[in-house]
Amino acid sequence: MTETQKQILEEISGYMNQNPGQRFAQVLFNLDITQFKPSSGEVRDIFYDTDEVVLERIRERIVQFKEPK
């Protein structure tokens, strides 16, 4: 396991501890790991996303959740 993969798991774990009522699939969508295509309701293929890109998306989403509404 790479350091980036460990960081991804740590971010997911922290988020899940703060949101224990969410199911795992909800967490994947809420943290922007699994995404919809902008032009349709289809799930976007994230096969070619690097671990670094995924980690950045997760961190950006966590910041968004912490911003006042």
Backbone as a printed PyTorch tensor [residue, N CA C, xyz], in Angstrom:
tensor([[[  0.8450,  -1.1690,   0.0000],
         [  0.0000,   0.0000,   0.0000],
         [  0.8940,   1.2370,   0.0000]],

        [[  0.5450,   2.1900,  -0.8510],
         [  1.3400,   3.4160,  -0.9390],
         [  0.9380,   4.3900,   0.1720]],

        [[  1.7610,   5.3980,   0.3600],
         [  1.4580,   6.4350,   1.3590],
         [  0.1790,   7.1780,   0.9890]],

        [[ -0.0120,   7.4510,  -0.2780],
         [ -1.2310,   8.1380,  -0.7240],
         [ -2.4630,   7.2860,  -0.4450]],

        [[ -2.3850,   6.0010,  -0.6870],
         [ -3.5160,   5.1110,  -0.4030],
         [ -3.8270,   5.0820,   1.0910]],

        [[ -2.7920,   5.0970,   1.9190],
         [ -3.0000,   5.1550,   3.3650],
         [ -3.7130,   6.4540,   3.7520]],

        [[ -3.3190,   7.5510,   3.1220],
         [ -3.9460,   8.8350,   3.4180],
         [ -5.4150,   8.8400,   2.9890]],

        [[ -5.7040,   8.2220,   1.8550],
         [ -7.0950,   8.1130,   1.3950],
         [ -7.9160,   7.3630,   2.4390]],

        [[ -7.3980,   6.2470,   2.9060],
         [ -8.1230,   5.4590,   3.9040],
         [ -8.2920,   6.2250,   5.2120]],

        [[ -7.2930,   6.9910,   5.5990],
         [ -7.3940,   7.8020,   6.8120],
         [ -8.4770,   8.8750,   6.6670]],

        [[ -8.5240,   9.5160,   5.5130],
         [ -9.5520,  10.5410,   5.2680],
         [-10.9470,   9.9200,   5.2970]],

        [[-11.1010,   8.7700,   4.6390],
         [-12.4000,   8.0870,   4.6320],
         [-12.7750,   7.6810,   6.0500]],

        [[-11.8360,   7.1220,   6.7880],
         [-12.0970,   6.6830,   8.1530],
         [-12.5130,   7.8470,   9.0400]],

        [[-11.8040,   8.9550,   8.9420],
         [-12.1480,  10.1340,   9.7340],
         [-13.5400,  10.6410,   9.4140]],

        [[-13.8650,  10.6910,   8.1310],
         [-15.1870,  11.1520,   7.7130],
         [-16.2710,  10.2120,   8.2250]],

        [[-16.0280,   8.9180,   8.1300],
         [-17.0250,   7.9440,   8.5780],
         [-17.2060,   8.0050,  10.0980]],

        [[-16.1470,   8.2610,  10.8390],
         [-16.2790,   8.4070,  12.2870],
         [-17.1190,   9.6230,  12.6510]],

        [[-17.0290,  10.6830,  11.8460],
         [-17.8170,  11.8890,  12.0870],
         [-19.2440,  11.7640,  11.5750]],

        [[-19.4870,  10.8020,  10.7010],
         [-20.8020,  10.6090,  10.0790],
         [-21.1940,   9.1400,  10.1360]],

        [[-21.3650,   8.5930,  11.3320],
         [-21.5820,   7.1510,  11.4650],
         [-22.8940,   6.6460,  10.8760]],

        [[-23.8270,   7.5330,  10.6100],
         [-25.1070,   7.1060,  10.0520],
         [-25.0850,   6.8900,   8.5490]],

        [[-23.9950,   7.2500,   7.9050],
         [-23.9310,   7.1090,   6.4500],
         [-23.4700,   5.7140,   6.0660]],

        [[-24.0940,   5.2130,   5.0160],
         [-23.6610,   3.9320,   4.4620],
         [-22.3990,   4.1610,   3.6250]],

        [[-21.6550,   3.0820,   3.4040],
         [-20.3750,   3.2000,   2.7010],
         [-20.5460,   3.8140,   1.3120]],

        [[-21.5590,   3.3870,   0.5770],
         [-21.7690,   3.9370,  -0.7720],
         [-22.0590,   5.4350,  -0.7080]],

        [[-22.7810,   5.8880,   0.3210],
         [-23.0320,   7.3200,   0.4920],
         [-21.7120,   8.0630,   0.6940]],

        [[-20.8320,   7.4830,   1.4880],
         [-19.5430,   8.1060,   1.7530],
         [-18.7530,   8.2600,   0.4500]],

        [[-18.7650,   7.2460,  -0.3860],
         [-18.0430,   7.3220,  -1.6590],
         [-18.5420,   8.4810,  -2.5130]],

        [[-19.8500,   8.6770,  -2.5480],
         [-20.4040,   9.7890,  -3.3190],
         [-20.1680,  11.1170,  -2.6220]],

        [[-20.3770,  11.1680,  -1.3100],
         [-20.2270,  12.4230,  -0.5890],
         [-18.7970,  12.9410,  -0.6220]],

        [[-17.8310,  12.0550,  -0.6230],
         [-16.4370,  12.4730,  -0.6730],
         [-15.9320,  12.6320,  -2.1060]],

        [[-16.8270,  12.4980,  -3.0610],
         [-16.5070,  12.7210,  -4.4780],
         [-15.5460,  11.6750,  -5.0310]],

        [[-15.5290,  10.5100,  -4.4020],
         [-14.6940,   9.4190,  -4.9110],
         [-15.3640,   8.8430,  -6.1540]],

        [[-16.6110,   8.4930,  -6.0220],
         [-17.4250,   8.0700,  -7.1540],
         [-18.1930,   9.3010,  -7.6130]],

        [[-18.1850,   9.5660,  -8.8940],
         [-18.7880,  10.7860,  -9.4180],
         [-19.7760,  10.4880, -10.5380]],

        [[-20.6910,  11.4260, -10.7340],
         [-21.5760,  11.3810, -11.8940],
         [-20.9700,  12.2170, -13.0080]],

        [[-21.2410,  11.8310, -14.2410],
         [-20.8300,  12.6450, -15.3780],
         [-21.6130,  13.9560, -15.3170]],

        [[-20.9570,  15.0810, -15.6100],
         [-21.6480,  16.3650, -15.5260],
         [-22.8390,  16.4840, -16.4760]],

        [[-22.7680,  15.8330, -17.6260],
         [-23.7990,  15.9970, -18.6430],
         [-24.9470,  15.0010, -18.5210]],

        [[-24.8160,  14.0430, -17.6050],
         [-25.8660,  13.0280, -17.4860],
         [-25.8760,  12.4760, -16.0640]],

        [[-26.7800,  11.5850, -15.8180],
         [-26.8620,  10.9550, -14.5120],
         [-26.0280,   9.6960, -14.3960]],

        [[-25.1900,   9.4300, -15.3820],
         [-24.3680,   8.2200, -15.3830],
         [-23.1800,   8.3690, -14.4420]],

        [[-22.7560,   7.2660, -13.8610],
         [-21.5620,   7.2670, -13.0320],
         [-20.3470,   7.4030, -13.9390]],

        [[-19.4570,   8.3220, -13.5630],
         [-18.2380,   8.5520, -14.3390],
         [-17.2320,   7.4550, -14.0190]],

        [[-16.5570,   6.9370, -15.0400],
         [-15.5300,   5.9130, -14.8630],
         [-14.2930,   6.5710, -14.2620]],

        [[-13.9230,   6.1680, -13.0420],
         [-12.7680,   6.7650, -12.3700],
         [-11.5250,   5.8720, -12.4550]],

        [[-11.5580,   4.9210, -13.3590],
         [-10.4760,   3.9400, -13.4850],
         [ -9.1060,   4.5940, -13.6610]],

        [[ -9.0460,   5.6540, -14.4400],
         [ -7.7560,   6.2720, -14.7490],
         [ -7.3760,   7.4030, -13.8010]],

        [[ -8.2160,   7.6980, -12.8120],
         [ -7.8670,   8.7200, -11.8280],
         [ -6.7210,   8.2100, -10.9620]],

        [[ -5.7080,   9.0240, -10.7910],
         [ -4.6000,   8.6150,  -9.9310],
         [ -5.0250,   8.7160,  -8.4650]],

        [[ -4.2980,   8.0330,  -7.6120],
         [ -4.5830,   8.1020,  -6.1790],
         [ -4.4550,   9.5350,  -5.6710]],

        [[ -3.5060,  10.2670,  -6.1980],
         [ -3.3080,  11.6600,  -5.7820],
         [ -4.5110,  12.5260,  -6.1390]],

        [[ -5.0830,  12.3010,  -7.3030],
         [ -6.2710,  13.0440,  -7.7290],
         [ -7.4530,  12.7080,  -6.8220]],

        [[ -7.6140,  11.4430,  -6.5110],
         [ -8.7030,  11.0180,  -5.6290],
         [ -8.5310,  11.6340,  -4.2440]],

        [[ -7.3290,  11.6090,  -3.7150],
         [ -7.0630,  12.1810,  -2.3980],
         [ -7.3770,  13.6760,  -2.3940]],

        [[ -6.9990,  14.3690,  -3.4240],
         [ -7.2780,  15.8050,  -3.5170],
         [ -8.7840,  16.0740,  -3.5490]],

        [[ -9.5240,  15.2630,  -4.3180],
         [-10.9850,  15.4230,  -4.3650],
         [-11.5920,  15.2200,  -2.9870]],

        [[-11.1350,  14.1830,  -2.2800],
         [-11.6510,  13.9020,  -0.9460],
         [-11.3930,  15.0990,  -0.0290]],

        [[-10.1850,  15.5880,  -0.0380],
         [ -9.8330,  16.7060,   0.8420],
         [-10.6210,  17.9650,   0.4980]],

        [[-10.8320,  18.2160,  -0.7820],
         [-11.6290,  19.3760,  -1.1900],
         [-13.0690,  19.2520,  -0.6870]],

        [[-13.6330,  18.0650,  -0.7790],
         [-15.0130,  17.8540,  -0.3130],
         [-15.1170,  18.0240,   1.1970]],

        [[-14.1500,  17.5180,   1.9380],
         [-14.1760,  17.6560,   3.3920],
         [-14.1280,  19.1330,   3.7710]],

        [[-13.3210,  19.9110,   3.0790],
         [-13.2760,  21.3640,   3.3250],
         [-14.6390,  21.9870,   3.0340]],

        [[-15.2670,  21.5780,   1.9460],
         [-16.5960,  22.1120,   1.5990],
         [-17.6120,  21.8040,   2.6820]],

        [[-17.5540,  20.6140,   3.2600],
         [-18.4940,  20.2550,   4.3130],
         [-18.2740,  21.0870,   5.5750]],

        [[-17.0530,  21.5310,   5.7990],
         [-16.7420,  22.3030,   6.9920],
         [-17.0520,  23.7850,   6.8390]],

        [[-17.2170,  24.2500,   5.5950],
         [-17.5050,  25.6760,   5.3480],
         [-18.9060,  26.0030,   5.8530]],

        [[-19.0480,  27.2010,   6.4570],
         [-20.3950,  27.5950,   6.9160],
         [-21.3380,  27.7650,   5.7340]],

        [[-22.5780,  27.4100,   5.9860],
         [-23.5810,  27.4910,   4.9050],
         [-24.3790,  28.7540,   4.9930]]])
